């Protein structure tokens, strides 16, 4: 299992639940976390970003991480809006 520094276990569980609720599997997506250089960011809080790639459709989006950012909520909205495509086997759904 991948180890993350900024993504919490709770956020990861929420992310996986959203996938299941929308007909996707964990194996359909890849997460890549990047911690921002705090010296360059000029902030005290640990922040970063997570790139999410759909391995089926190759759709990619990047979300901000850290205090005040709710990347799972943003991802859920994008997933619901079709930004990552449709799960395999759902092309006949309206």
DSSP file (Angstrom, degrees, kcal/mol; ACC not computed):
  #  RESIDUE AA STRUCTURE BP1 BP2  ACC     N-H-->O    O-->H-N    N-H-->O    O-->H-N    TCO  KAPPA ALPHA  PHI   PSI    X-CA   Y-CA   Z-CA
    1    1 A X              0   0    0      0, 0.0     2,-0.1     0, 0.0     0, 0.0   0.000 360.0 360.0 360.0 142.5    0.0    0.0    0.0
    2    2 A X        -     0   0    0      1,-0.1     2,-0.5    29,-0.0     0, 0.0  -0.445 360.0-137.2 -71.0 141.0    1.2    3.5   -0.8
    3    3 A X        -     0   0    0     -2,-0.1     2,-0.3     2,-0.0    -1,-0.1  -0.865  19.8-165.6-102.0 133.2    2.3    5.7    2.1
    4    4 A X        -     0   0    0     -2,-0.5     5,-0.1     3,-0.2    28,-0.0  -0.864  18.7-162.5-117.9 152.3    1.2    9.3    2.1
    5    5 A X  S    S+     0   0    0     -2,-0.3    -1,-0.1     3,-0.1    29,-0.0   0.799  93.0  22.7 -97.8 -38.1    2.4   12.2    4.2
    6    6 A X  S    S+     0   0    0     43,-0.1     2,-0.5     2,-0.1    60,-0.2   0.741 103.5  84.5-102.8 -29.5   -0.4   14.7    3.8
    7    7 A X  S    S-     0   0    0     58,-0.1    -3,-0.2     4,-0.1     2,-0.1  -0.656  74.6-141.2 -79.3 122.9   -3.4   12.5    2.9
    8    8 A X     >  -     0   0    0     -2,-0.5     4,-2.3     1,-0.1     5,-0.2  -0.394  19.1-115.6 -82.2 161.0   -4.9   11.1    6.0
    9    9 A X  H  > S+     0   0    0      1,-0.2     4,-2.3     2,-0.2     5,-0.1   0.871 118.3  54.1 -60.4 -37.0   -6.2    7.6    6.5
   10   10 A X  H  > S+     0   0    0      2,-0.2     4,-2.4     1,-0.2    -1,-0.2   0.916 108.3  47.9 -64.7 -43.7   -9.7    9.1    6.9
   11   11 A X  H  > S+     0   0    0      1,-0.2     4,-2.7     2,-0.2    -2,-0.2   0.906 111.5  50.6 -63.5 -40.7   -9.5   11.0    3.6
   12   12 A X  H  X S+     0   0    0     -4,-2.3     4,-2.4     2,-0.2    -1,-0.2   0.896 110.3  49.4 -64.6 -39.8   -8.2    7.9    1.8
   13   13 A X  H  X S+     0   0    0     -4,-2.3     4,-2.1     2,-0.2    -2,-0.2   0.905 111.9  48.9 -64.3 -41.8  -11.2    5.9    3.3
   14   14 A X  H  X S+     0   0    0     -4,-2.4     4,-2.4     2,-0.2    -2,-0.2   0.917 110.5  51.2 -62.9 -43.6  -13.6    8.6    2.1
   15   15 A X  H  X S+     0   0    0     -4,-2.7     4,-2.1     1,-0.2    -2,-0.2   0.932 111.3  46.9 -58.4 -48.8  -12.0    8.6   -1.3
   16   16 A X  H  X S+     0   0    0     -4,-2.4     4,-2.2     1,-0.2    -1,-0.2   0.854 110.7  52.6 -64.8 -35.4  -12.4    4.8   -1.7
   17   17 A X  H  X S+     0   0    0     -4,-2.1     4,-2.7     2,-0.2    -1,-0.2   0.906 107.9  51.4 -65.5 -41.7  -16.0    4.9   -0.4
   18   18 A X  H  X S+     0   0    0     -4,-2.4     4,-1.2     2,-0.2     6,-0.2   0.904 108.9  51.8 -61.7 -41.6  -16.8    7.6   -3.1
   19   19 A X  H ><>S+     0   0    0     -4,-2.1     5,-2.8     1,-0.2     3,-0.7   0.957 111.9  45.1 -59.2 -50.8  -15.3    5.3   -5.7
   20   20 A X  H ><5S+     0   0    0     -4,-2.2     3,-1.6     1,-0.2    -2,-0.2   0.905 110.1  54.6 -60.7 -43.2  -17.4    2.3   -4.7
   21   21 A X  H 3<5S+     0   0    0     -4,-2.7    -1,-0.2     1,-0.3    -2,-0.2   0.743 111.2  46.8 -63.1 -23.0  -20.6    4.4   -4.4
   22   22 A X  T <<5S-     0   0    0     -4,-1.2    65,-0.3    -3,-0.7    -1,-0.3   0.239 123.0-100.1-106.4  12.4  -20.0    5.6   -8.0
   23   23 A X  T < 5S+     0   0    0     -3,-1.6     2,-0.2     1,-0.3    -3,-0.2   0.565  82.8 121.5  86.4   8.8  -19.3    2.2   -9.5
   24   24 A X      < -     0   0    0     -5,-2.8     2,-0.3    -6,-0.2    -1,-0.3  -0.639  52.7-134.8-101.2 161.3  -15.5    2.5   -9.6
   25   25 A X    >   -     0   0    0     -2,-0.2     3,-2.0    -3,-0.1     4,-0.3  -0.808  24.1-116.1-109.9 157.1  -12.9    0.3   -8.0
   26   26 A X  G >  S+     0   0    0     -2,-0.3     3,-1.3     1,-0.3    -1,-0.1   0.838 115.9  62.2 -57.4 -32.8   -9.8    1.4   -6.1
   27   27 A X  G 3  S+     0   0    0      1,-0.2    -1,-0.3     3,-0.0    28,-0.0   0.591  91.3  68.0 -71.6  -9.4   -7.7   -0.2   -8.9
   28   28 A X  G <  S+     0   0    0     -3,-2.0    27,-3.1    27,-0.1    28,-0.7   0.608  99.5  54.0 -83.6 -12.7   -9.2    2.2  -11.4
   29   29 A X  E <   -A   54   0A   0     -3,-1.3     2,-0.4    -4,-0.3    25,-0.2  -0.908  62.1-156.7-128.3 151.8   -7.4    5.2   -9.9
   30   30 A X  E     -A   53   0A   0     23,-2.4    23,-2.5    -2,-0.3     2,-0.4  -0.990   9.5-156.9-125.7 133.7   -3.9    6.3   -9.0
   31   31 A X  E     -A   52   0A   0     -2,-0.4     2,-0.4    21,-0.2    21,-0.2  -0.907   7.2-173.8-109.8 137.6   -3.0    8.9   -6.5
   32   32 A X  E     -A   51   0A   0     19,-2.3    19,-3.0    -2,-0.4     2,-0.3  -0.947  10.7-157.4-132.4 114.0    0.2   10.8   -6.4
   33   33 A X  E     -A   50   0A   0     -2,-0.4     2,-0.4    17,-0.2    17,-0.2  -0.694   7.8-172.3 -92.2 139.1    0.9   13.1   -3.5
   34   34 A X  E     -A   49   0A   0     15,-3.0    15,-2.5    -2,-0.3     2,-0.5  -0.977  14.0-146.5-132.1 120.5    3.4   16.0   -3.7
   35   35 A X  E     -A   48   0A   0     -2,-0.4    13,-0.3    13,-0.2     2,-0.2  -0.720  22.8-126.0 -85.2 129.9    4.3   18.0   -0.7
   36   36 A X        -     0   0    0     11,-2.2     2,-0.6    -2,-0.5    11,-0.3  -0.487  28.0-103.1 -75.5 144.8    5.0   21.7   -1.5
   37   37 A X    >>  -     0   0    0      1,-0.2     4,-2.5    -2,-0.2     3,-0.5  -0.562  29.4-152.8 -67.8 112.4    8.3   23.2   -0.4
   38   38 A X  H 3>>S+     0   0    0     -2,-0.6     4,-1.3     1,-0.2     5,-0.9   0.796  91.6  58.5 -63.5 -29.1    7.3   25.1    2.7
   39   39 A X  H 345S+     0   0    0      1,-0.2    -1,-0.2     2,-0.2    -2,-0.1   0.893 113.1  39.1 -66.0 -39.0   10.2   27.6    2.2
   40   40 A X  H <45S+     0   0    0     -3,-0.5    -2,-0.2     1,-0.2    -1,-0.2   0.835 113.8  53.9 -78.1 -33.9    8.9   28.5   -1.2
   41   41 A X  H  <5S-     0   0    0     -4,-2.5    -2,-0.2     2,-0.1    -1,-0.2   0.715  95.2-144.1 -74.5 -19.9    5.2   28.4   -0.2
   42   42 A X  T  <5 +     0   0    0     -4,-1.3     2,-0.3     1,-0.2    -3,-0.1   0.866  58.5 116.0  57.0  40.8    5.9   30.9    2.6
   43   43 A X      < -     0   0    0     -5,-0.9    -1,-0.2     2,-0.1    -2,-0.1  -0.946  63.9-141.5-133.4 157.0    3.4   29.2    4.9
   44   44 A X  S    S+     0   0    0     -2,-0.3     2,-0.1    -3,-0.1    -1,-0.1   0.778  78.0  85.4 -87.9 -28.8    3.8   27.4    8.2
   45   45 A X  S    S-     0   0    0      1,-0.1     2,-0.7    -7,-0.1    -2,-0.1  -0.412  88.1-109.7 -75.0 149.2    1.2   24.7    7.5
   46   46 A X        +     0   0    0     -2,-0.1    21,-0.5   -11,-0.0     2,-0.3  -0.693  51.6 167.3 -78.2 117.0    2.1   21.6    5.6
   47   47 A X        +     0   0    0     -2,-0.7   -11,-2.2   -11,-0.3     2,-0.3  -0.829   7.8 137.2-129.2 166.9    0.5   21.8    2.2
   48   48 A X  E     -AB  35  65A   0     17,-1.5    17,-2.9    -2,-0.3     2,-0.3  -0.905  38.6 -98.3-174.9-156.6    0.7   20.0   -1.1
   49   49 A X  E     -AB  34  64A   0    -15,-2.5   -15,-3.0    15,-0.3     2,-0.5  -0.984  14.8-142.8-148.5 157.0   -1.3   18.6   -3.9
   50   50 A X  E     -AB  33  63A   0     13,-2.8    13,-2.6    -2,-0.3     2,-0.5  -0.990  10.2-150.9-125.1 127.4   -2.6   15.3   -5.0
   51   51 A X  E     -AB  32  62A   0    -19,-3.0   -19,-2.3    -2,-0.5     2,-0.5  -0.840  12.9-162.9 -93.3 130.7   -2.8   14.2   -8.6
   52   52 A X  E     -AB  31  61A   0      9,-3.1     9,-2.0    -2,-0.5     2,-0.5  -0.967   6.5-173.5-118.4 124.6   -5.6   11.8   -9.4
   53   53 A X  E     -AB  30  60A   0    -23,-2.5   -23,-2.4    -2,-0.5     2,-0.7  -0.968  21.7-139.2-121.2 130.1   -5.5    9.7  -12.6
   54   54 A X  E  >  -A   29   0A   0      5,-2.9     4,-2.3    -2,-0.5   -25,-0.3  -0.785  12.2-158.3 -83.0 116.6   -8.2    7.5  -13.8
   55   55 A X  T  4 S+     0   0    0    -27,-3.1   -26,-0.2    -2,-0.7    -1,-0.1   0.655  88.9  50.4 -73.0 -15.5   -6.3    4.5  -15.2
   56   56 A X  T  4 S+     0   0    0    -28,-0.7    -1,-0.2    28,-0.1   -27,-0.1   0.913 127.4  18.9 -85.0 -50.7   -9.3    3.5  -17.4
   57   57 A X  T  4 S-     0   0    0     27,-0.2    -2,-0.2   -29,-0.2     3,-0.1   0.584  94.0-130.7 -98.3 -12.6  -10.0    6.8  -19.1
   58   58 A X     <  +     0   0    0     -4,-2.3     2,-0.2     1,-0.3    -3,-0.1   0.575  52.4 153.9  68.6  12.2   -6.6    8.5  -18.4
   59   59 A X        -     0   0    0     25,-0.2    -5,-2.9    -5,-0.2     2,-0.4  -0.498  24.2-165.3 -69.2 140.1   -8.4   11.6  -17.1
   60   60 A X  E     +B   53   0A   0     -7,-0.2     2,-0.3    -2,-0.2    -7,-0.2  -0.972  15.5 171.7-132.2 142.6   -6.2   13.5  -14.6
   61   61 A X  E     -B   52   0A   0     -9,-2.0    -9,-3.1    -2,-0.4     2,-0.4  -0.987  20.1-142.8-146.2 150.4   -6.9   16.3  -12.1
   62   62 A X  E     -B   51   0A   0     -2,-0.3     2,-0.3   -11,-0.2   -11,-0.2  -0.950  17.2-170.7-117.5 134.4   -4.8   17.9   -9.4
   63   63 A X  E     -B   50   0A   0    -13,-2.6   -13,-2.8    -2,-0.4     2,-0.2  -0.916  25.1-110.6-124.7 149.4   -6.3   19.0   -6.0
   64   64 A X  E     -B   49   0A   0     -2,-0.3     2,-0.3   -15,-0.2   -15,-0.3  -0.507  31.6-156.2 -77.6 146.6   -4.8   21.0   -3.1
   65   65 A X  E     +B   48   0A   0    -17,-2.9   -17,-1.5    -2,-0.2     2,-0.2  -0.870  42.0  53.3-120.8 154.1   -4.0   19.3    0.2
   66   66 A X  S >  S-     0   0    0     -2,-0.3     3,-2.1     3,-0.3   -19,-0.2  -0.541  90.9 -12.9 117.9-179.7   -3.6   20.5    3.7
   67   67 A X  T 3  S+     0   0    0    -21,-0.5     3,-0.1     1,-0.3   -22,-0.1  -0.254 128.4  17.9 -55.9 132.0   -5.6   22.5    6.2
   68   68 A X  T 3  S+     0   0    0      1,-0.3     2,-0.4     0, 0.0    -1,-0.3   0.305 102.1 104.4  91.0  -9.6   -8.6   24.3    4.7
   69   69 A X    <   -     0   0    0     -3,-2.1     2,-0.5    -6,-0.0    -3,-0.3  -0.888  49.5-166.9-108.6 136.6   -8.6   22.1    1.6
   70   70 A X     >  +     0   0    0     -2,-0.4     4,-2.0     1,-0.1     3,-0.4  -0.678  16.2 167.3-120.7  75.4  -11.2   19.4    1.1
   71   71 A X  H  > S+     0   0    0     -2,-0.5     4,-2.8    -7,-0.3     5,-0.2   0.808  74.2  57.3 -63.3 -31.9   -9.8   17.5   -1.9
   72   72 A X  H  > S+     0   0    0      2,-0.2     4,-2.6     1,-0.2    -1,-0.2   0.907 107.6  48.4 -67.1 -39.1  -12.2   14.5   -1.4
   73   73 A X  H  > S+     0   0    0     -3,-0.4     4,-2.1     2,-0.2    -2,-0.2   0.921 113.6  47.0 -63.7 -44.4  -15.2   16.9   -1.7
   74   74 A X  H  X S+     0   0    0     -4,-2.0     4,-2.2     2,-0.2    -2,-0.2   0.909 113.2  48.6 -64.5 -42.2  -13.7   18.4   -4.9
   75   75 A X  H  X S+     0   0    0     -4,-2.8     4,-3.0     2,-0.2     5,-0.2   0.921 109.1  53.4 -62.5 -44.3  -13.0   15.0   -6.3
   76   76 A X  H  X S+     0   0    0     -4,-2.6     4,-2.5     1,-0.2    -2,-0.2   0.908 109.3  48.8 -58.0 -44.1  -16.5   13.8   -5.6
   77   77 A X  H  X S+     0   0    0     -4,-2.1     4,-1.9     2,-0.2    -1,-0.2   0.932 113.5  46.2 -61.5 -46.9  -18.0   16.8   -7.4
   78   78 A X  H  <>S+     0   0    0     -4,-2.2     5,-2.4     2,-0.2     6,-0.4   0.896 112.4  50.4 -65.1 -39.8  -15.8   16.2  -10.4
   79   79 A X  H ><5S+     0   0    0     -4,-3.0     3,-1.2     1,-0.2    -1,-0.2   0.920 111.6  48.2 -62.8 -43.9  -16.5   12.5  -10.4
   80   80 A X  H 3<5S+     0   0    0     -4,-2.5    -1,-0.2     1,-0.3    -2,-0.2   0.825 108.0  55.5 -65.4 -32.3  -20.2   13.1  -10.3
   81   81 A X  T 3<5S-     0   0    0     -4,-1.9    -1,-0.3    -5,-0.2    -2,-0.2   0.444 118.8-110.8 -81.9   0.1  -19.9   15.7  -13.1
   82   82 A X  T X 5S+     0   0    0     -3,-1.2     3,-1.7    -4,-0.3    -3,-0.2   0.586  74.0 137.6  85.5  10.1  -18.3   13.1  -15.4
   83   83 A X  T 3 <S+     0   0    0     -5,-2.4    -4,-0.2     1,-0.3   -23,-0.1   0.801  79.1  41.0 -60.5 -28.5  -14.8   14.6  -15.4
   84   84 A X  T 3  S-     0   0    0     -6,-0.4    -1,-0.3     1,-0.4   -27,-0.2   0.298 115.3-119.2-102.0   8.3  -13.3   11.2  -15.0
   85   85 A X    <   -     0   0    0     -3,-1.7    -1,-0.4    -6,-0.1     2,-0.3  -0.393  43.1 -50.4  86.5-167.2  -15.6    9.4  -17.4
   86   86 A X        -     0   0    0     -2,-0.1     3,-0.1    -3,-0.1     5,-0.1  -0.829  58.2-100.3-109.9 147.5  -18.0    6.6  -16.6
   87   87 A X    >   -     0   0    0    -65,-0.3     3,-1.5    -2,-0.3   -63,-0.1  -0.265  54.6 -83.8 -60.4 150.5  -17.2    3.3  -14.9
   88   88 A X  T 3  S+     0   0    0      1,-0.2    -1,-0.1     2,-0.1   -32,-0.0  -0.270 116.3  23.7 -54.9 139.1  -16.6    0.3  -17.1
   89   89 A X  T 3  S+     0   0    0     -3,-0.1    -1,-0.2     1,-0.0     3,-0.2   0.571  98.3  94.1  82.8   9.6  -19.9   -1.4  -18.1
   90   90 A X    X   +     0   0    0     -3,-1.5     3,-1.8     1,-0.1    -2,-0.1   0.264  42.7 108.3-115.3  11.6  -22.1    1.7  -17.5
   91   91 A X  T 3  S+     0   0    0      1,-0.3    -1,-0.1    -4,-0.1    -3,-0.1   0.735  76.9  57.6 -63.7 -20.9  -22.2    3.1  -21.1
   92   92 A X  T 3  S+     0   0    0     -3,-0.2    -1,-0.3     2,-0.0     2,-0.1   0.555  83.9 102.9 -86.5  -6.4  -25.8    2.0  -21.4
   93   93 A X    <         0   0    0     -3,-1.8    -3,-0.0     1,-0.1    -4,-0.0  -0.470 360.0 360.0 -74.0 146.9  -27.0    4.0  -18.4
   94   94 A X              0   0    0     -2,-0.1    -1,-0.1     0, 0.0    -3,-0.1   0.502 360.0 360.0 -71.5 360.0  -28.8    7.3  -19.1
